[in-house]
Amino acid sequence: MEGTPLAERMRPRALDEFEGQEKIIGPGQPLRVAIEEDRISSMIFWGPPGTGKTTLAKVIAGATSSEFVKFSAVTSGIPELRKAIAEARDRRKFNGERTILFVDEVHRFNKAQQDAFLPHVEDGTVILVGATTENPSFEVISALLSRVTVYVLEQLEPENLKRIIIRALSDKQRGLGSLGLDVDEKAIDAMAGIACGDARVALNLLEKSSFIARKRGENHVTGETVLDVAQEKTFLYDKHGEEHYNLISALHKSLRDSDPDGSLYWLGRMLVSGEDPMYIARRLIRFASEDVGAADPRALPLCVASTQACHFVGMPECELALAQAVTYLASAPKSNALYAGYEEVKADVKKYGALPVPMHIREAPTRLMKEIGYGKGYSYAHDFDGHIVEQEHLPEKLKGRVYYHPGDQGAEKEIAARLERWRSELAKRRP
């Protein structure tokens, strides 16, 4: 197995080694029973990368007495499909043996290719097991979709990924157990966090981190080692010298401190020095959202208008448009509530990864999506008094989190009062 990636070597060989997906392969679940009793019917596994779609297909291959044929939707076409079907028909006719046809990335098949499957799935010549990261409601033709069972595989939880990593570290035959590595808890946490529910990514990180540690002459993998492997660093190239950044910093801080005189001066210094007016305009747009925000909603459109003026008339005519924007921003009420709230959001996204959208606020344009619970229980706000309704819009792990805390300056004072009125009204409606 030398040269084979760790993720491939550690691929589970039996259901008992499988991590996650308890809803579909837990003890007593219909799919598990079907696998254990060798009563497989056509199915499609739908889920994000690294959740076990191909692995589950291979587990089925090892557990079934049927002939298992792997077929790639990327590299194979209708001629190869016809050959596989003919062989399956002969196998069934002469040996009484079933054929499981596993199609990886089934969404890549076009309509004609999917149509070619249809009669052979219908008459039992082949049992189709497909894997896809794309919504089968949109990518699989309805005639084929109606003849298969769609199983939804969910992102793996960090605890699942940690167990997968620890198993790889202890396995001396397929994993890294023979290397005697010392991988600390922070490193394992970092791998599980960065992987965002993808077992393949987690194991790739482990393999690369252990390689880097050994190249450094170390036997210890730390959280820092993992971050060195995972993150792509970008470097700032200063084309105009340090003073360029000193001047924009001076302008930004003068604006934040509500000093129109200092703001005008530093604007003038930059323009006279030959600074690109469009660069300044972009910075002002950023400031309007970051440091003024909803305290004065007119600040952002004014800055956008000054950018358009720079584009239309250029220098020197646009300098007054920039001056108008600068003095307005400096004199406007300030709030960083939007900025602070969004920074908290980014931190949670980085910490928790791609958490699933709650089922009741998902769109359900197809019958399949409605059947598996998309949109179930959603309350339409306009059907309620005041056009407000109490329902959770955040993922389960973030339930109750409050990101936006409007301040007491400018229009945000009114926003804060309105939100408080709504919260009070919704509290009265609770039983």
C-alpha positions as CSV (number, residue, x, y, z in Angstrom):
1,M,0.0,0.0,0.0
2,E,3.1,2.2,-0.2
3,G,2.3,5.4,-2.1
4,T,-1.4,5.1,-1.5
5,P,-2.9,8.2,0.2
6,L,-3.8,7.8,3.9
7,A,-7.4,8.6,3.2
8,E,-7.7,5.7,0.8
9,R,-5.8,3.3,3.1
10,M,-8.1,4.2,6.0
11,R,-11.3,3.8,4.1
12,P,-13.7,1.7,6.2
13,R,-14.1,-1.9,5.0
14,A,-17.2,-2.7,7.1
15,L,-20.2,-0.9,8.6
16,D,-18.8,-1.2,12.1
17,E,-15.8,0.9,11.0
18,F,-18.0,3.6,9.4
19,E,-18.2,7.0,11.2
20,G,-21.3,9.1,11.2
21,Q,-24.5,8.7,9.1
22,E,-26.3,6.9,12.0
23,K,-29.7,8.1,10.6
24,I,-29.3,5.8,7.5
25,I,-26.9,3.0,8.6
26,G,-27.4,2.9,12.4
27,P,-28.5,-0.4,13.9
28,G,-32.0,-1.3,12.7
29,Q,-32.1,1.3,10.0
30,P,-33.6,0.1,6.7
31,L,-30.4,0.5,4.6
32,R,-28.3,-1.3,7.2
33,V,-30.7,-4.2,7.3
34,A,-30.8,-4.3,3.5
35,I,-27.0,-4.5,3.4
36,E,-26.7,-7.1,6.1
37,E,-29.4,-9.3,4.5
38,D,-28.1,-8.7,0.9
39,R,-31.4,-7.2,-0.3
40,I,-30.0,-4.1,-2.0
41,S,-32.3,-2.1,-4.3
42,S,-31.3,0.9,-6.5
43,M,-30.3,4.0,-4.6
44,I,-28.4,7.3,-4.8
45,F,-26.2,8.7,-2.1
46,W,-26.4,12.5,-1.9
47,G,-24.1,14.5,0.3
48,P,-21.0,16.8,0.6
49,P,-17.5,15.5,-0.2
50,G,-15.9,13.3,2.3
51,T,-19.1,12.0,4.0
52,G,-18.7,8.4,2.9
53,K,-20.6,8.0,-0.3
54,T,-18.0,6.0,-2.2
55,T,-17.0,4.2,1.0
56,L,-20.5,3.1,1.7
57,A,-20.7,1.8,-1.9
58,K,-17.5,-0.2,-1.3
59,V,-18.9,-1.6,2.0
60,I,-21.9,-2.7,0.1
61,A,-19.6,-4.4,-2.5
62,G,-17.9,-6.3,0.3
63,A,-21.1,-7.4,2.0
64,T,-23.1,-8.5,-1.0
65,S,-23.0,-11.6,-3.1
66,S,-23.7,-9.6,-6.2
67,E,-21.1,-8.7,-8.8
68,F,-20.0,-5.2,-8.1
69,V,-19.1,-3.0,-11.1
70,K,-17.7,0.5,-10.7
71,F,-18.6,2.9,-13.4
72,S,-17.3,6.5,-13.7
73,A,-19.7,9.2,-15.1
74,V,-16.6,11.3,-15.9
75,T,-14.6,8.8,-18.0
76,S,-17.2,6.5,-19.3
77,G,-19.9,6.9,-21.9
78,I,-22.8,5.1,-23.5
79,P,-20.7,2.4,-25.3
80,E,-19.1,1.4,-22.0
81,L,-22.5,1.4,-20.3
82,R,-24.0,-0.9,-23.0
83,K,-21.1,-3.3,-22.5
84,A,-21.6,-3.3,-18.7
85,I,-25.4,-3.9,-19.2
86,A,-24.8,-6.7,-21.6
87,E,-22.4,-8.4,-19.2
88,A,-24.9,-7.9,-16.4
89,R,-27.7,-9.5,-18.5
90,D,-25.5,-12.5,-19.2
91,R,-24.5,-12.8,-15.6
92,R,-28.1,-12.8,-14.6
93,K,-29.2,-15.2,-17.3
94,F,-26.5,-17.9,-17.0
95,N,-25.5,-17.6,-13.4
96,G,-28.5,-16.2,-11.7
97,E,-26.2,-13.5,-10.3
98,R,-27.2,-9.9,-9.7
99,T,-25.0,-6.9,-10.7
100,I,-24.6,-3.8,-8.6
101,L,-23.5,-0.9,-10.9
102,F,-21.9,1.8,-8.8
103,V,-21.8,5.2,-10.7
104,D,-19.6,7.8,-9.0
105,E,-20.6,11.4,-9.7
106,V,-23.8,10.3,-11.3
107,H,-24.9,13.9,-11.7
108,R,-22.3,14.3,-14.5
109,F,-24.3,12.0,-16.8
110,N,-26.4,13.9,-19.3
111,K,-30.1,13.1,-20.0
112,A,-29.3,10.7,-22.8
113,Q,-26.9,8.7,-20.6
114,Q,-29.4,8.6,-17.8
115,D,-32.2,7.5,-20.2
116,A,-29.9,4.6,-21.2
117,F,-29.9,3.3,-17.6
118,L,-33.6,3.5,-17.1
119,P,-35.0,0.3,-18.7
120,H,-32.2,-1.8,-17.1
121,V,-32.8,-0.4,-13.7
122,E,-36.5,-0.9,-14.1
123,D,-36.3,-4.6,-15.2
124,G,-33.7,-5.5,-12.6
125,T,-30.8,-6.2,-15.0
126,V,-28.7,-3.9,-12.8
127,I,-29.1,-2.4,-9.3
128,L,-27.9,1.2,-9.6
129,V,-26.0,2.7,-6.7
130,G,-25.1,6.3,-7.5
131,A,-23.1,8.9,-5.6
132,T,-23.5,12.7,-6.1
133,T,-22.6,15.9,-4.4
134,E,-25.3,17.7,-6.4
135,N,-29.1,17.8,-5.6
136,P,-30.5,14.8,-7.5
137,S,-33.8,16.7,-7.9
138,F,-32.0,18.9,-10.4
139,E,-29.4,16.6,-11.8
140,V,-31.2,13.3,-12.1
141,I,-34.1,12.8,-14.6
142,S,-37.4,12.3,-12.8
143,A,-38.1,8.9,-14.4
144,L,-34.8,7.5,-13.0
145,L,-35.3,9.4,-9.7
146,S,-38.7,7.7,-9.2
147,R,-37.0,4.3,-9.4
148,V,-34.4,4.8,-6.7
149,T,-34.2,5.6,-3.1
150,V,-32.3,8.8,-2.3
151,Y,-30.2,8.7,0.9
152,V,-29.0,12.0,2.2
153,L,-25.5,11.8,3.9
154,E,-24.8,14.6,6.3
155,Q,-21.5,16.4,7.1
156,L,-19.5,14.6,9.7
157,E,-19.3,16.1,13.1
158,P,-15.9,17.2,14.6
159,E,-16.2,14.3,17.0
160,N,-16.5,11.9,14.1
161,L,-13.5,13.4,12.4
162,K,-11.4,13.2,15.7
163,R,-12.2,9.5,16.0
164,I,-11.2,9.0,12.3
165,I,-7.9,10.8,13.0
166,I,-7.2,8.9,16.2
167,R,-7.9,5.6,14.5
168,A,-5.4,6.5,11.7
169,L,-2.8,7.3,14.3
170,S,-3.2,4.0,16.1
171,D,-3.6,1.7,13.1
172,K,-0.1,0.2,12.4
173,Q,-1.1,-1.7,9.2
174,R,-3.1,0.9,7.2
175,G,-2.5,4.1,9.2
176,L,0.4,5.9,10.8
177,G,0.7,3.8,14.0
178,S,4.1,2.4,13.1
179,L,5.6,5.9,13.0
180,G,5.1,6.6,16.8
181,L,3.9,10.1,16.2
182,D,3.0,12.4,19.1
183,V,0.0,14.4,17.9
184,D,-1.3,16.8,20.5
185,E,-5.0,17.5,21.2
186,K,-4.8,21.0,19.7
187,A,-3.5,19.5,16.4
188,I,-6.4,17.0,16.3
189,D,-8.9,19.8,17.1
190,A,-7.4,22.0,14.3
191,M,-7.6,19.2,11.7
192,A,-11.2,18.4,12.6
193,G,-12.1,22.1,12.5
194,I,-10.4,22.9,9.2
195,A,-11.8,19.8,7.5
196,C,-15.4,21.1,7.8
197,G,-17.0,17.7,8.0
198,D,-14.8,16.1,5.3
199,A,-13.0,13.0,6.4
200,R,-10.8,13.0,3.4
201,V,-9.6,16.5,4.1
202,A,-8.9,15.6,7.8
203,L,-6.8,12.6,6.9
204,N,-4.9,14.5,4.2
205,L,-4.1,17.2,6.8
206,L,-2.9,14.5,9.2
207,E,-0.7,12.9,6.5
208,K,0.8,16.2,5.4
209,S,1.3,17.5,8.9
210,S,3.1,14.3,10.0
211,F,5.3,14.5,6.8
212,I,6.2,18.1,7.6
213,A,7.0,17.3,11.2
214,R,9.3,14.4,10.3
215,K,11.0,16.5,7.6
216,R,11.8,19.0,10.4
217,G,13.3,16.2,12.4
218,E,10.4,16.2,14.9
219,N,8.1,13.5,16.1
220,H,5.6,15.9,17.5
221,V,2.7,17.4,15.5
222,T,1.3,20.5,17.0
223,G,-1.6,22.8,16.2
224,E,0.9,25.2,14.7
225,T,2.2,22.5,12.4
226,V,-1.4,21.9,11.1
227,L,-1.9,25.6,10.5
228,D,1.4,25.8,8.6
229,V,0.2,23.0,6.3
230,A,-3.4,24.2,6.0
231,Q,-3.3,28.0,5.5
232,E,-2.1,29.8,2.4
233,K,-0.4,33.0,3.4
234,T,-0.7,36.1,1.3
235,F,1.8,38.9,1.5
236,L,1.2,42.6,1.0
237,Y,3.3,44.2,-1.7
238,D,3.6,48.0,-1.1
239,K,3.9,49.7,-4.4
240,H,3.8,53.2,-3.1
241,G,6.0,53.0,0.0
242,E,5.1,53.2,3.7
243,E,3.7,56.7,3.4
244,H,0.9,55.5,1.3
245,Y,-0.4,53.4,4.2
246,N,0.4,56.1,6.8
247,L,-1.8,58.6,4.9
248,I,-4.8,56.3,4.4
249,S,-4.5,55.4,8.1
250,A,-4.5,59.0,9.1
251,L,-7.6,59.7,6.9
252,H,-9.5,56.7,8.3
253,K,-8.8,57.5,11.9
254,S,-9.7,61.2,11.4
255,L,-13.0,60.1,10.0
256,R,-13.7,57.6,12.8
257,D,-12.9,60.3,15.4
258,S,-15.5,62.7,13.7
259,D,-12.9,65.3,12.8
260,P,-13.9,66.9,9.4
261,D,-10.8,69.2,9.4
262,G,-8.3,66.4,9.8
263,S,-10.2,64.3,7.3
264,L,-10.1,67.0,4.7
265,Y,-6.4,67.7,5.2
266,W,-5.4,64.0,4.8
267,L,-7.6,63.7,1.8
268,G,-5.9,66.7,0.2
269,R,-2.5,65.3,1.1
270,M,-3.3,62.0,-0.7
271,L,-4.8,63.7,-3.8
272,V,-2.0,66.2,-4.2
273,S,0.5,63.4,-3.8
274,G,-1.0,61.7,-6.8
275,E,-3.1,59.0,-5.1
276,D,-5.6,57.2,-7.3
277,P,-9.0,58.8,-6.5
278,M,-10.8,55.5,-7.1
279,Y,-8.7,53.9,-4.3
280,I,-9.8,56.6,-1.9
281,A,-13.4,56.2,-3.0
282,R,-13.3,52.5,-2.3
283,R,-11.9,53.1,1.1
284,L,-14.7,55.6,1.9
285,I,-17.3,53.0,0.9
286,R,-15.7,50.6,3.3
287,F,-15.7,53.2,6.0
288,A,-19.4,54.0,5.4
289,S,-20.3,50.4,6.3
290,E,-17.7,49.7,8.9
291,D,-17.8,52.9,11.1
292,V,-21.1,54.5,10.3
293,G,-23.3,51.6,9.3
294,A,-27.0,51.9,10.0
295,A,-26.5,54.9,12.3
296,D,-26.7,56.9,9.0
297,P,-28.0,54.8,6.1
298,R,-27.4,57.7,3.7
299,A,-23.6,57.5,4.1
300,L,-23.1,54.5,1.9
301,P,-25.1,55.7,-1.1
302,L,-23.3,59.1,-0.9
303,C,-19.9,57.3,-1.0
304,V,-21.1,55.2,-3.9
305,A,-22.1,58.4,-5.7
306,S,-18.7,59.9,-5.1
307,T,-17.1,56.8,-6.7
308,Q,-19.3,57.2,-9.7
309,A,-18.3,60.9,-9.9
310,C,-14.6,59.8,-9.9
311,H,-15.3,57.4,-12.7
312,F,-17.3,59.9,-14.8
313,V,-15.3,63.1,-14.5
314,G,-11.9,62.0,-13.1
315,M,-9.4,64.4,-11.5
316,P,-9.3,67.2,-10.7
317,E,-13.1,67.7,-11.0
318,C,-13.9,64.7,-8.7
319,E,-11.9,66.0,-5.8
320,L,-14.9,68.0,-4.4
321,A,-17.1,64.9,-4.7
322,L,-14.6,63.1,-2.5
323,A,-14.4,66.1,-0.1
324,Q,-18.2,66.1,0.2
325,A,-18.1,62.4,1.1
326,V,-15.3,62.8,3.5
327,T,-16.9,65.7,5.4
328,Y,-20.3,63.9,5.5
329,L,-18.7,60.8,6.9
330,A,-16.7,62.7,9.5
331,S,-19.9,64.5,10.6
332,A,-22.2,61.5,10.6
333,P,-23.2,59.6,13.8
334,K,-20.9,56.6,14.2
335,S,-21.6,52.9,14.9
336,N,-19.5,49.8,14.4
337,A,-22.3,47.4,15.3
338,L,-22.5,46.0,11.7
339,Y,-18.7,45.5,11.6
340,A,-18.6,43.9,15.1
341,G,-21.6,41.6,14.3
342,Y,-20.1,40.5,11.0
343,E,-16.8,39.7,12.6
344,E,-18.5,37.5,15.1
345,V,-20.3,35.8,12.2
346,K,-17.0,35.1,10.5
347,A,-15.5,33.7,13.7
348,D,-18.4,31.3,14.1
349,V,-18.2,30.3,10.4
350,K,-14.5,29.5,10.9
351,K,-15.1,27.7,14.2
352,Y,-18.1,25.6,13.2
353,G,-17.6,25.3,9.5
354,A,-20.5,24.8,7.1
355,L,-23.4,24.1,9.5
356,P,-26.5,22.8,7.7
357,V,-29.4,25.2,7.0
358,P,-32.4,24.4,9.2
359,M,-34.9,22.3,7.3
360,H,-37.9,24.6,7.9
361,I,-36.2,27.5,6.1
362,R,-35.0,25.5,3.1
363,E,-36.6,26.0,-0.3
364,A,-38.5,22.9,-1.5
365,P,-39.1,23.3,-5.3
366,T,-39.3,19.5,-5.9
367,R,-41.4,16.7,-4.5
368,L,-38.3,14.8,-3.3
369,M,-37.2,17.8,-1.3
370,K,-40.7,18.2,0.3
371,E,-40.8,14.5,1.2
372,I,-37.5,14.7,3.1
373,G,-38.7,17.7,5.1
374,Y,-37.5,20.8,3.2
375,G,-39.6,23.8,4.2
376,K,-41.7,21.8,6.7
377,G,-43.1,24.0,9.6
378,Y,-42.0,27.3,8.0
379,S,-44.1,30.3,9.2
380,Y,-44.8,33.0,6.6
381,A,-44.3,36.4,8.4
382,H,-46.9,38.3,6.4
383,D,-49.6,36.0,7.7
384,F,-49.0,37.3,11.3
385,D,-49.8,40.6,13.0
386,G,-47.1,43.2,12.5
387,H,-45.6,41.0,9.8
388,I,-43.3,39.5,12.4
389,V,-43.0,35.8,13.4
390,E,-40.9,34.0,15.9
391,Q,-38.9,31.1,14.4
392,E,-35.3,30.0,14.5
393,H,-33.2,31.1,11.5
394,L,-29.8,30.0,12.7
395,P,-28.3,26.5,12.6
396,E,-29.0,24.4,15.7
397,K,-25.5,24.9,17.2
398,L,-25.9,28.7,17.0
399,K,-29.5,28.8,18.3
400,G,-30.1,32.0,20.2
401,R,-26.9,33.8,19.0
402,V,-27.3,37.6,18.7
403,Y,-24.9,39.2,16.3
404,Y,-26.4,42.7,15.7
405,H,-26.5,45.0,18.7
406,P,-27.6,48.4,17.3
407,G,-26.2,51.4,19.2
408,D,-27.7,54.6,20.4
409,Q,-26.5,56.9,17.7
410,G,-28.5,58.3,14.8
411,A,-30.9,55.9,13.0
412,E,-29.7,53.0,15.0
413,K,-31.4,54.3,18.1
414,E,-34.7,53.9,16.3
415,I,-33.7,50.5,15.0
416,A,-32.8,49.3,18.5
417,A,-36.2,50.5,19.8
418,R,-38.0,48.8,16.9
419,L,-36.3,45.5,17.5
420,E,-37.1,45.7,21.2
421,R,-40.8,46.3,20.4
422,W,-40.8,43.3,18.2
423,R,-39.1,41.1,20.8
424,S,-41.7,42.2,23.4
425,E,-44.6,41.5,21.0
426,L,-43.3,38.1,20.2
427,A,-42.8,37.3,23.9
428,K,-46.5,38.1,24.5
429,R,-47.5,35.6,21.8
430,R,-45.7,32.7,23.5
431,P,-48.0,30.3,25.3
